Amino acid sequence: MIFSAEQQDERLKWSFDSTKNGAWGEEPDGDHDVVCLRAADFDGVSGRLNDGTRTIRAVDPTTFAKVSLHPGDLIIEKSGGGEKQLVGRAVLFNGVEPSVCSNFLARARPSAKADSAYLNYLLLAIYNARGTWPHIKQSTGIQNLDMASYLNTRVSIPPLKTQCRVAEFLDGKTAQIDALIEKKRGLLDRLAEKRQALITHAVTKGLDPNTPMKDSRIDWLGEVPAHWTICATGYRYEVQLGRMLNADRAEGEWPLPYLRVYDVQWGSINTNDLPTMDFPPEAQARYRLQSGDLMVNEGGSYVGRSAIWRGELEECYYQKALHRLRPFKRDTDTAEFFYYVMEMATRNNVFIAGGNQTTIDHLTAEKLRSYRFAFPPPHEQIEISDFLGHRLGRLEKAADSVRSSIGQLAEYRAALITSAVTGSMVGLQ
C-alpha cells in the first residue's frame, strides 16, 4: 500500500459521488450514436486517453442518461488486463463529444470535495504499486476487478486546495517527462527505419555499389544485381505446413513437443513449456525440425513473422499455422539470408493482399512458394548475413540503451506521482 498505516484515515470510495458500469450499446444507427471508450483507448498507464480512433455505438437515451461521461469523470478498467498487465488502470475523461465507457469499464464521478486530476494521479499511484491485485478475481483467463472491494482501499486525502496544488504540480512535471519519453520513442522509430533500410538494401541490391544491375521485372523489387537469380521461393525451398491439432491428437501414444505461432517471434523461438501433440512415426518423419529450418507464421496478425530453428531441443515439431522452409540444397541457400528476405518482405508489405490491407489472413504454402525473390550466390548470402548481423547488432544495442532510458524515465514518473499524492514531497502540502 502506498500509504502508511498512520495515514490510512479514510476510504477511497468517500471521494466519489457514484460509480456506474459502462454500456456497449448496439451497432451505430445514425440516431443515438455516441463515442464508446474502451480499454484500448487508454494510453498505457499514463492516466490519459490516447489519440486513437474512437469506437462509435448506438446507446438508447435512457441508458445514456444513466452512464454518460462528463468532463472530470474517471474511467476505471474493471475487466481485462493480461498476462503481464494487471487490470485496474484509470484515466481522466475531459472529452466534449457525447460519450460512454464500455461495459468492461466503470465510470467513477468524483465528489465535490475531490479534485478529479488529483484522484486520477492517486489511482495511478495505487495501480503502479500493484494496489489493484488484492481486489482481482480471475475468470476464464480474464481479470475482473471487484470494484466494491477496491474502492474500500484505505487512503489519505488532503484538503481540496492541496489536491489542486499537487495535481497542478504533477501536470507540469509529467508533461515534461512525457515529452522526453516521446522524443526517445521517436529515436526508436528512426532506428527501426534505419534497420529496415539496411535489410532491404542488402537483400535486394547487395553490398557492392559498383556491381552491374538488371531489371527484376517485379514492381516492388526493382533492379537487382545482374548475377543474382530471380525465381519463386518454391524452386529453392521446401515449404511444409505443420500438423493440424485436433481433439484426437491432443492425446495419443506419441506425445511430443511442438511449436505454435506464439512461440515463433522475430528472430527468436520460445521452447519453454511447449505443449505436446501425438506425432506417430509417419508424422515424425514429416514434421520433425532440423537445425537451420526457417519457421514462418502462416496466418493471423503475424503473417510472415520468422525465426530460425537452431536445434534448441533434441526433438521438436510444429503445428499448422507455421510453415517450415528448408533449402533443397544447403550448399546454395542459407536460412540466415532468407530470414532477412522474409523480414524485408513482411515489413515492406510485400504480402499485402490487394494493396488495401495491413496484412493478409493467410500466407498459404502455395502463395509462399509462388513469391519471387532475388537470390545471390551462396558466398554472397553468407557475406550479406554476416554484414547484417554485425550492423543490426549495433543498432539493437543503441535501441536497448534508448529503451532502458525510457524505462528509467517511466520509473521516475511513477515515483514522482507516488511521492506527491502521499504527501512525501516537501512544499506541496
C-alpha positions in Angstrom: 0.0 0.0 0.0 1.3 3.5 -0.8 0.1 5.0 2.5 1.5 4.1 5.9 -0.9 2.7 8.5 -1.0 6.1 10.2 -2.1 7.8 7.0 -5.0 5.5 6.1 -7.7 7.6 7.6 -10.4 7.2 5.0 -11.6 5.0 2.2 -11.2 5.7 -1.5 -14.9 5.5 -2.1 -15.6 8.5 0.0 -14.0 10.7 -2.7 -16.6 9.6 -5.3 -20.3 10.5 -5.6 -21.1 7.5 -7.7 -19.7 4.6 -9.8 -21.5 3.2 -12.8 -20.7 0.3 -15.1 -20.5 1.3 -18.8 -22.6 0.2 -21.7 -21.6 -1.4 -25.0 -24.8 -0.4 -26.8 -25.7 -1.5 -30.3 -24.4 -1.1 -33.8 -24.5 2.6 -34.9 -27.9 3.7 -36.2 -27.4 7.3 -37.0 -29.8 8.5 -34.3 -28.3 7.6 -31.0 -24.6 7.3 -31.9 -22.1 8.2 -29.2 -18.4 7.6 -28.6 -17.9 4.4 -26.6 -14.5 4.4 -24.9 -12.7 1.0 -24.4 -9.5 -0.1 -22.6 -7.8 0.1 -26.0 -8.2 3.8 -25.8 -6.1 4.1 -22.6 -2.6 5.4 -23.2 -0.8 2.7 -21.4 -0.5 3.5 -17.7 -0.2 7.3 -18.2 -3.6 8.1 -16.8 -4.7 9.6 -20.1 -6.6 8.6 -23.2 -4.6 8.0 -26.4 -5.2 9.8 -29.7 -6.5 6.7 -31.5 -9.7 6.4 -33.5 -12.7 6.0 -31.2 -15.5 3.4 -31.4 -19.0 4.6 -32.2 -22.0 2.8 -30.8 -25.7 3.5 -30.6 -26.9 3.9 -26.9 -30.5 4.5 -26.2 -31.3 7.8 -24.5 -32.4 6.2 -21.2 -29.2 4.3 -20.8 -27.1 7.2 -22.0 -28.7 9.5 -19.3 -27.5 7.0 -16.7 -24.0 6.2 -17.8 -22.9 9.2 -19.9 -19.5 10.7 -19.2 -18.9 14.2 -18.0 -15.6 16.1 -18.1 -13.7 15.3 -14.9 -15.1 11.7 -14.6 -12.6 8.9 -14.1 -12.8 5.7 -16.1 -11.6 2.6 -14.4 -10.8 -0.7 -16.2 -12.8 -3.4 -14.3 -12.3 -6.4 -16.7 -9.4 -7.2 -18.9 -5.7 -6.9 -18.1 -3.3 -9.6 -19.4 -0.5 -12.0 -18.7 1.9 -9.1 -17.9 -0.6 -6.4 -17.0 -2.9 -6.0 -14.1 -6.5 -4.9 -14.6 -7.5 -1.7 -12.9 -6.0 1.1 -14.9 -7.7 4.5 -14.7 -7.9 7.6 -17.0 -9.3 11.1 -16.7 -12.1 12.0 -19.1 -12.1 15.5 -20.5 -13.8 15.0 -23.8 -16.6 17.2 -25.2 -18.3 14.7 -27.5 -21.2 12.7 -26.1 -19.5 9.6 -24.7 -19.9 6.5 -22.6 -17.4 3.9 -21.5 -17.8 0.2 -22.5 -19.3 -2.5 -20.3 -15.7 -3.6 -19.4 -15.1 -0.2 -17.8 -16.7 1.8 -15.0 -17.4 5.5 -14.6 -16.3 7.0 -11.3 -17.6 10.5 -10.6 -15.6 12.5 -8.1 -17.4 14.2 -5.2 -17.4 18.0 -4.7 -14.6 17.7 -2.1 -12.3 15.9 -4.5 -10.2 17.2 -7.5 -10.6 14.8 -10.4 -7.0 15.3 -11.6 -5.6 14.5 -8.2 -7.8 11.4 -7.9 -6.5 10.3 -11.3 -2.9 10.5 -10.1 -3.9 8.8 -6.8 -5.4 5.8 -8.7 -2.3 5.7 -10.9 0.0 5.6 -7.9 -2.1 2.8 -6.4 -2.1 0.9 -9.7 1.7 1.3 -10.1 2.2 -0.2 -6.6 0.0 -3.2 -7.7 -2.7 -2.0 -5.4 -5.4 -3.5 -7.6 -4.0 -7.0 -7.2 -5.8 -7.9 -3.9 -9.1 -7.0 -5.5 -8.8 -9.1 -8.7 -10.9 -12.2 -9.4 -9.9 -14.4 -12.3 -12.5 -16.0 -14.6 -11.9 -17.7 -17.9 -8.5 -16.1 -18.2 -9.9 -12.6 -17.8 -9.1 -10.5 -14.7 -12.1 -8.9 -13.0 -11.7 -6.0 -10.6 -14.0 -6.2 -7.6 -15.0 -2.5 -7.6 -16.6 -2.6 -4.2 -13.5 -4.1 -2.6 -11.1 -1.8 -4.5 -13.0 1.3 -3.5 -12.7 0.3 0.1 -9.0 0.8 -0.1 -7.8 2.9 2.7 -6.1 6.2 1.7 -5.3 9.7 2.9 -6.9 12.5 1.0 -5.6 16.1 1.7 -7.9 19.2 1.6 -9.2 20.2 -1.8 -6.8 23.2 -2.1 -3.8 20.9 -1.6 -5.2 18.3 -4.1 -5.4 21.0 -6.7 -1.8 22.2 -6.0 -0.5 18.6 -6.2 -2.4 17.9 -9.5 -1.1 21.2 -11.0 2.5 20.3 -10.0 2.2 16.8 -11.5 0.6 18.1 -14.6 3.6 20.2 -15.3 6.2 17.6 -14.3 4.6 14.6 -16.1 4.2 16.7 -19.2 8.0 17.4 -19.2 8.8 13.7 -18.6 6.3 12.5 -21.3 7.8 14.9 -23.8 11.3 13.4 -23.2 9.8 9.9 -23.5 8.1 10.8 -26.8 11.4 12.1 -28.2 13.1 8.9 -27.2 10.3 6.9 -28.8 10.9 8.9 -32.0 14.5 7.9 -31.8 13.5 4.3 -31.6 11.3 4.7 -34.7 14.2 6.2 -36.6 16.5 3.3 -35.5 13.8 0.8 -36.7 13.6 2.7 -40.0 17.4 2.5 -40.4 17.3 -1.2 -39.6 14.7 -1.8 -42.3 16.5 0.3 -44.8 19.7 -1.7 -44.2 18.0 -5.0 -44.6 16.1 -4.0 -47.7 19.1 -2.6 -49.5 21.3 -5.6 -48.6 18.9 -8.3 -49.7 17.8 -6.6 -52.9 20.9 -4.6 -54.0 23.8 -6.5 -52.4 26.9 -5.0 -50.7 28.9 -3.9 -53.8 27.7 -0.5 -55.0 29.6 -1.0 -58.3 28.0 -4.3 -59.3 26.1 -4.2 -62.6 22.3 -4.2 -62.2 19.3 -5.7 -64.1 15.6 -5.1 -64.1 13.9 -7.8 -61.9 10.6 -7.2 -63.7 9.0 -7.3 -60.2 7.4 -3.9 -59.4 8.2 -3.8 -55.7 11.8 -5.3 -56.2 13.1 -3.0 -58.9 16.7 -3.5 -60.1 18.9 -6.3 -58.6 22.5 -7.3 -59.2 22.8 -8.8 -62.7 24.4 -12.0 -61.5 21.6 -12.8 -58.9 19.0 -15.4 -59.8 15.3 -14.4 -59.7 12.9 -17.2 -59.0 10.0 -18.4 -57.0 10.6 -19.5 -53.4 9.4 -23.0 -54.2 12.3 -23.6 -56.6 14.8 -23.1 -53.8 13.0 -24.1 -50.6 10.7 -26.9 -49.5 7.7 -25.3 -47.9 5.9 -27.6 -45.5 2.9 -26.5 -43.4 2.7 -28.0 -39.9 0.4 -30.7 -38.4 -3.1 -29.8 -37.5 -4.1 -30.1 -33.9 -7.4 -31.7 -33.1 -9.1 -33.4 -30.1 -7.7 -36.9 -31.0 -4.2 -35.6 -31.4 -4.2 -33.8 -28.1 -3.6 -37.2 -26.6 -2.1 -40.3 -28.0 0.8 -42.8 -27.9 3.4 -40.4 -29.2 3.1 -37.1 -27.2 5.9 -34.8 -28.4 6.6 -31.0 -28.1 5.6 -28.7 -30.9 5.9 -25.0 -31.8 2.9 -22.7 -32.1 2.5 -19.3 -33.7 3.1 -17.7 -30.3 6.5 -19.5 -30.0 7.9 -18.0 -33.2 8.8 -14.4 -32.8 11.0 -12.3 -35.0 14.5 -13.8 -34.7 13.7 -16.0 -31.7 11.9 -19.2 -30.8 10.4 -20.0 -27.4 11.0 -23.5 -26.2 9.7 -23.2 -22.6 6.6 -25.1 -21.6 5.8 -26.3 -25.1 2.5 -28.2 -25.4 2.6 -31.8 -26.8 0.7 -33.4 -29.7 0.5 -37.0 -30.9 3.2 -37.5 -33.6 3.2 -41.1 -34.7 6.3 -42.3 -36.6 4.9 -41.4 -40.1 4.2 -37.8 -38.8 7.6 -37.6 -37.1 9.3 -38.1 -40.5 7.3 -35.3 -42.0 7.2 -32.7 -39.2 10.4 -33.1 -37.2 12.5 -30.0 -37.2 16.2 -29.8 -38.2 18.7 -27.2 -37.2 18.7 -24.5 -39.8 15.0 -24.7 -40.7 13.3 -21.4 -41.2 9.9 -21.1 -39.4 7.4 -18.7 -40.8 4.0 -17.7 -39.4 1.2 -18.6 -41.8 -1.9 -16.7 -40.5 -3.5 -14.3 -38.2 -2.0 -10.9 -37.4 1.6 -12.1 -37.7 1.8 -13.3 -41.3 5.4 -13.7 -42.3 7.0 -13.4 -38.9 10.0 -15.7 -39.0 12.8 -17.3 -36.9 15.5 -19.9 -37.5 15.3 -23.2 -35.6 18.8 -23.8 -34.1 18.2 -27.2 -32.6 17.3 -25.9 -29.2 15.6 -29.2 -28.3 16.8 -32.6 -29.4 13.4 -33.3 -30.8 10.6 -30.9 -31.7 7.8 -30.5 -34.2 5.4 -27.8 -35.3 1.7 -27.2 -35.8 -0.4 -26.0 -38.6 -0.3 -22.1 -38.9 3.5 -22.4 -39.2 5.5 -23.1 -42.3 8.8 -24.8 -42.3 11.2 -23.6 -45.0 14.1 -26.0 -45.7 16.5 -25.3 -48.6 16.7 -28.0 -51.2 20.4 -27.5 -51.3 22.0 -26.3 -48.2 25.3 -25.5 -50.1 23.5 -23.0 -52.3 21.0 -21.3 -49.9 21.1 -20.3 -46.3 18.2 -19.8 -43.9 20.1 -16.8 -42.4 19.8 -14.9 -45.7 16.2 -15.9 -46.4 15.3 -14.9 -42.9 16.3 -11.3 -43.8 14.4 -11.6 -47.1 11.3 -12.6 -45.1 11.7 -9.6 -42.7 12.2 -7.3 -45.7 9.1 -8.6 -47.5 6.9 -8.6 -44.4 7.9 -5.1 -43.2 7.6 -3.7 -46.7 4.1 -5.2 -47.1 5.0 -7.5 -50.0 2.4 -10.0 -48.7 -0.4 -7.4 -48.6 -3.5 -8.6 -50.5 -4.9 -6.1 -53.0 -2.8 -3.3 -51.5 -5.5 -2.2 -49.1 -4.9 -4.3 -46.0 -2.2 -4.2 -43.3 -1.9 -7.9 -43.6 -3.5 -10.9 -45.2 -5.4 -13.6 -43.4 -3.2 -16.5 -44.6 0.1 -16.8 -46.3 -0.6 -20.3 -47.7 2.1 -22.7 -48.7 1.0 -22.2 -52.4 1.3 -18.5 -52.1 4.6 -18.6 -50.3 6.1 -20.9 -52.9 5.0 -18.6 -55.7 6.5 -15.4 -54.4 9.6 -14.4 -56.4 12.8 -13.1 -54.8 16.3 -12.4 -55.9 18.9 -15.0 -54.7 22.7 -14.2 -54.7 25.3 -16.9 -54.9 25.9 -18.8 -51.6 29.1 -16.9 -50.7 27.2 -13.6 -51.0 24.3 -14.9 -49.0 26.8 -15.6 -46.2 28.5 -12.2 -46.6 25.2 -10.4 -46.5 24.0 -12.3 -43.4 27.3 -11.6 -41.6 27.2 -7.9 -42.5 23.6 -7.5 -41.4 24.2 -9.5 -38.2 27.1 -7.1 -37.3 25.4 -3.8 -38.3 22.0 -4.7 -36.9 23.6 -5.8 -33.6 25.0 -2.3 -33.2 21.6 -0.8 -34.0 19.9 -3.1 -31.5 22.5 -2.1 -28.8 21.6 1.5 -29.4 17.9 0.7 -29.3 18.4 -1.2 -26.0 20.0 1.9 -24.5 17.1 4.1 -25.6 14.6 1.6 -24.2 16.4 1.5 -20.9 16.4 5.3 -20.7 12.6 5.3 -21.4 12.1 2.7 -18.6 14.1 4.9 -16.2 12.0 7.9 -17.1 8.8 5.9 -16.6 10.0 4.7 -13.2 10.9 8.3 -12.2 7.4 9.4 -13.4 5.7 6.8 -11.2 7.9 7.5 -8.2 7.2 11.3 -8.5 3.5 10.7 -8.7 3.5 8.5 -5.6 5.7 10.9 -3.7 3.4 13.8 -4.5 0.0 12.1 -3.8 1.2 10.6 -0.5 2.4 13.9 1.0 6.1 12.9 0.9 7.2 15.8 -1.2 8.1 18.9 0.8 6.3 22.1 -0.2 3.2 20.6 -1.7 1.2 20.1 1.4 
